[in-house]
Structure formats: structure tokens, C-alpha cells
């Protein structure tokens, strides 16, 4: 079982997720209007 590194950065109304898995980085940037 391979552990992946998940980092969540919250800025204003946006949440940036950096997913690093086996040396492959996936950057997802999406709006979160319901974020408290």
C-alpha cells in the first residue's frame, strides 16, 4: 500500500489541493463558496 501526500491550502474562497503520488503531482484548484 502506497501512501500519498495530500496537502490542502485554503485561500479566500478557493481550496488548492496538491496531491503527490509516486512522484506524480496533481494540482486541483476549485472554488469553495460554502467554506466556513
Order of alpha helices (4+ residues) and beta strands (2+ residues): beta-beta-beta
